[in-house]
């Protein structure tokens, strides 16, 4: 299995620690979360989404597979917590040492 890049690792670790501030700090200023086509751009929108559906639901991500290509890291993970539970694919697009976009699909 390939290793997580540093920007992706910070977001996964912050999610698993349920640390919203660290999670938000891992995004670019205009970063976005695309959760099945619903796009939340910027820290305020990402925080609202996360409070309702991600870190606010005490999410846990168990990384099962990592594929990297250029600035994109695709993570297959088992999601747990008090919200959605099951397999998901997270695609992280990085810009430097931050994440510009996190896309969630099955």
Secondary structure, 3 states (H helix, E strand, C coil): CCCCCHHHHHHHHHHHCCCHHHHHHCEEEEEEEEECCEEEECHHHHHHHHHHHCHHHCCEEEEEEEEEECCEEEEEEEEECCCCCEEEEEEEEEECCEEEEEEEEC
